[in-house]
Amino acid sequence: MQNLKKYLLLSIVSLAFVSCSSDDDNPAANNVTLEFNNTFKNATIVLGNAASASATANTSAAGQVHHFSELKYVISNIRLVKDNGDEVPYNVNDLDKGATVIDQAKTATLSYVLSNVPSATYKQIKFGLGIKPEQNTLDQVRFPNFYAGAGANDTEMMWEWGSGYRFTKVEGFYDADNKAMSIHTGSTMEGTAPNYTQGVNAYRDITLNLTTNAVVGSKAPKIKIKADFDKLLSGKANTITLSTGTGMNDNATPNIHTAAQMVKFVDNLGGNASSDITGMFSVTSVEN
């Protein structure tokens, strides 16, 4: 009987060891957190109205002072790239599960959790600034959660006049007399319903190298991403001076909705989709 007890105990220990070894060799899927830090150069942006002394005062490459009172943008079409180059898409066809509005006024939105990411070692992250053309319709039936969140009164990430979403929404003021600044970007549609055709494609696909590989499995990494809104007026593509009026070159408000002016901001924030595929974004660290 004593020998039988020893045998059973040894068997249990052996099974436990094999089980632990198997778990270590084949760890389960885990979460990855994307943490966004919206900055002007290296300083985190502080929002405020024209009378606020606490709002960050920013100076563009052209020497123009401006402040932000509202700052929002849409992230979608997220993919993680393994160290062997394989892409792992994250709910890329479901805006409810794979897209979000980053809102500087709402701290909770600055961290976006990707759940059940397959166990692997990842070297890059890709995502869209905005929504790819085939999904850029106000579809309350397919994506009720994203539709509701984007259309909420304090979010307002839908065009009033069009069929799609705003991709970025920046409000504020500029110059010493605090003139209004209202910069909205997003893809435009031409024609009439239901026969719309693509006008300006403001969607930009971002590709970022990680500072160190993200190891998913036994660990749940956090990828910290900086969005530098100095690029709004002082991007790689364009140095922009804000002006308010009704001419074709006035761009602060409301003529930003004209395609020629909007694309300049899109190329600064999201890159030009060819020589610049990072835009205002960069990875600052990876915490494994």
Order of alpha helices (4+ residues) and beta strands (2+ residues): alpha-beta-beta-beta-beta-beta-alpha-beta-beta-beta-alpha-beta-beta-beta-beta-beta-beta-alpha-alpha-beta
